[in-house]
């Protein structure tokens, strides 16, 4: 499994060697986003605001992977998270062209999660941050 996670991390790193775009889709830059996005808390038993991730919205048709849009308490889009079930990860898997609706990606975090309401099976969170690491505290509490 470690080898698979490293392969996924390498694939993600390659993805972001060039700017990631969907440059600032106006419908999603402020919460609540437009289109078919729903508050995650209205779909599964999770709080409205999740420390470390923010207030999450997702198009239910894209579950379990997402993207999940994370907003700070002022309603600004600060991250986009993809949740990839470990069972779907393969050695030759290629995670490319992950969309970042806010435009520029400052940095990427890849974190293992054992499961939670909405994505119960073990998975990885690929978090595309639109704010510098020192501003992640905007969604910390």
JOTA-V509374 format. One record per helix or strand of 3 or more residues. SS is the DSSP state (a for helix, b for strand). FROM is the first residue (numbers start at 0). TO is the last residue. Records with the same first field share a line. If there is no record, write none. Layout:
# JOTA-V509374
SS=FROM-TO + FROM-TO
This chain:
# JOTA-V509374
a=1-14 + 25-27 + 39-42 + 59-61 + 85-87 + 132-138
b=36-38 + 53-58 + 67-70 + 75-84 + 106-112 + 122-128
